[in-house]
């Protein structure tokens, strides 16, 4: 067997290849950093700060209407001031954000499948239902907007009832909002 001389030749990419691959390398690095971050810890640390900032901003916007100057009169002064338009837009944005957050908190649930529970014994909970084991549930129907619309779509379109020969399991639905959204509420 021939012996290798001590030097090993390693091909390094040319400067042009490194320039071409730089944007994709940065995107991959950013994606890895995002995936490695502990989002639960970050949301607990930042949720109170964000909630206080949004509430202070809402208070400042309400106080800003007091110092806006003349009241809007469609006959004598038909022009809105630009400050009033910005304040109203920001106020409506905060109101919409708060409403969307409240709806998300109300409808955020998580399903737990009780595989070890006997089918004849109904669990002692109001929010339990029987579901076929092989019944395919789309991914979009697992989270907030989907879990609201999916049963409606099942009721509208033909959906056969339970097959008595199929395997069924009890599914319990629990309220499970994120701590970040709860702190914002």
C-alpha positions in Angstrom: 0.0 0.0 0.0 1.5 3.3 -0.9 2.0 5.8 1.9 0.5 9.2 1.7 2.7 12.2 2.0 1.7 14.3 5.1 -0.2 17.0 3.2 -3.8 16.6 2.3 -5.4 18.6 -0.4 -8.8 20.1 0.5 -10.8 21.9 -2.1 -12.0 25.2 -0.8 -14.9 27.0 -2.6 -14.0 29.9 -4.8 -14.9 33.4 -3.8 -17.7 33.5 -6.4 -19.2 30.3 -5.0 -19.1 31.8 -1.5 -20.7 35.0 -2.6 -23.5 33.1 -4.4 -24.2 30.8 -1.4 -24.0 33.6 1.2 -27.7 34.6 1.2 -28.9 31.0 1.5 -26.3 30.3 4.2 -27.6 33.2 6.2 -31.2 32.1 5.8 -30.3 28.6 7.0 -28.3 30.0 9.9 -31.3 32.2 10.9 -33.7 29.3 10.7 -31.4 27.1 12.9 -31.2 29.9 15.4 -35.0 30.3 15.5 -35.5 26.5 15.9 -32.9 26.3 18.7 -34.5 29.2 20.7 -36.6 28.3 23.7 -39.9 30.1 22.8 -41.7 29.2 26.0 -39.1 30.9 28.1 -39.0 33.9 25.8 -42.7 34.3 25.8 -42.9 34.2 29.6 -40.1 36.7 29.9 -41.5 39.2 27.3 -45.3 38.8 27.7 -45.7 41.2 30.7 -43.5 43.8 29.1 -45.5 43.7 25.8 -48.8 43.8 27.7 -47.7 46.9 29.7 -46.4 48.6 26.6 -49.6 48.0 24.7 -51.8 49.2 27.6 -49.7 52.3 28.0 -49.9 53.0 24.3 -53.7 52.6 24.5 -53.9 55.1 27.4 -51.6 57.6 25.5 -53.8 57.3 22.4 -57.0 58.0 24.5 -55.3 61.0 26.1 -54.1 62.2 22.7 -57.8 62.7 21.6 -58.2 65.3 24.4 -55.4 67.5 23.0 -56.3 67.1 19.4 -57.7 70.6 19.1 -61.0 71.4 17.4 -63.7 68.8 17.3 -64.6 67.4 13.9 -67.6 69.2 12.5 -68.7 67.9 9.0 -70.2 71.3 8.1 -67.9 73.9 9.5 -64.6 72.0 9.5 -64.9 69.1 7.0 -61.1 68.2 7.1 -59.7 65.8 9.7 -56.3 66.6 11.1 -53.6 64.1 10.3 -52.9 63.5 14.0 -56.5 62.5 14.6 -56.4 60.1 11.6 -53.2 58.4 13.0 -54.6 58.3 16.5 -57.8 56.7 15.4 -56.1 54.2 13.1 -53.7 53.2 15.9 -56.6 52.9 18.4 -58.6 50.7 16.0 -55.5 48.6 15.4 -55.1 48.0 19.2 -58.8 47.2 19.5 -58.6 44.7 16.7 -55.5 43.1 18.1 -57.2 42.8 21.5 -60.4 41.3 20.0 -58.4 38.8 17.9 -56.4 37.8 21.0 -59.6 37.3 23.0 -61.1 35.2 20.3 -57.9 33.1 20.0 -57.7 32.6 23.8 -61.4 31.5 23.9 -61.1 29.0 21.1 -57.6 27.6 21.7 -58.0 24.0 22.7 -56.0 20.8 22.6 -57.3 17.3 22.0 -56.3 14.3 24.1 -57.0 10.8 22.9 -57.9 8.4 25.7 -56.7 5.1 24.2 -56.6 3.1 27.5 -60.2 4.1 28.5 -63.0 1.6 28.0 -65.5 2.6 25.3 -68.5 1.6 27.5 -67.5 3.9 30.3 -68.0 7.5 29.3 -65.4 9.8 30.9 -66.8 12.3 33.5 -66.3 15.4 31.5 -68.6 17.6 29.4 -66.2 18.1 26.6 -65.6 14.5 25.6 -66.7 12.9 22.4 -66.1 9.6 20.6 -64.0 9.6 17.5 -63.0 6.9 15.0 -59.3 5.9 15.3 -58.7 5.9 11.5 -60.7 9.0 10.8 -58.4 11.5 9.1 -58.5 15.0 10.5 -56.7 17.6 8.4 -53.8 19.5 10.0 -55.6 22.8 9.6 -58.5 21.5 11.7 -56.3 21.0 14.8 -55.8 24.7 15.7 -58.0 27.8 16.2 -59.8 28.7 13.0 -59.9 25.2 11.7 -61.3 23.6 14.8 -64.2 26.1 14.7 -65.0 25.6 10.9 -64.2 21.8 10.5 -67.3 20.5 12.4 -69.4 23.0 10.4 -68.0 21.7 7.2 -68.5 18.1 8.3 -72.2 18.9 9.1 -72.7 20.6 5.7 -71.1 18.0 3.5 -72.0 14.4 3.6 -70.2 12.7 6.5 -71.2 9.2 7.4 -71.9 8.4 11.0 -69.9 6.0 13.1 -69.3 2.6 11.6 -70.2 0.1 14.4 -67.4 -2.2 13.3 -64.7 0.5 13.4 -62.4 1.2 16.4 -63.3 4.2 18.4 -61.6 6.2 21.1 -62.7 8.9 23.5 -61.3 12.3 22.7 -61.3 15.0 25.4 -60.9 18.6 24.5 -59.1 20.9 27.0 -58.7 24.6 27.0 -55.0 25.3 26.3 -54.1 29.0 25.5 -50.5 30.1 25.3 -49.2 32.0 28.3 -48.1 34.9 26.1 -51.7 35.5 24.8 -53.1 35.1 28.3 -50.8 37.8 29.7 -51.7 40.1 26.8 -55.4 39.7 27.6 
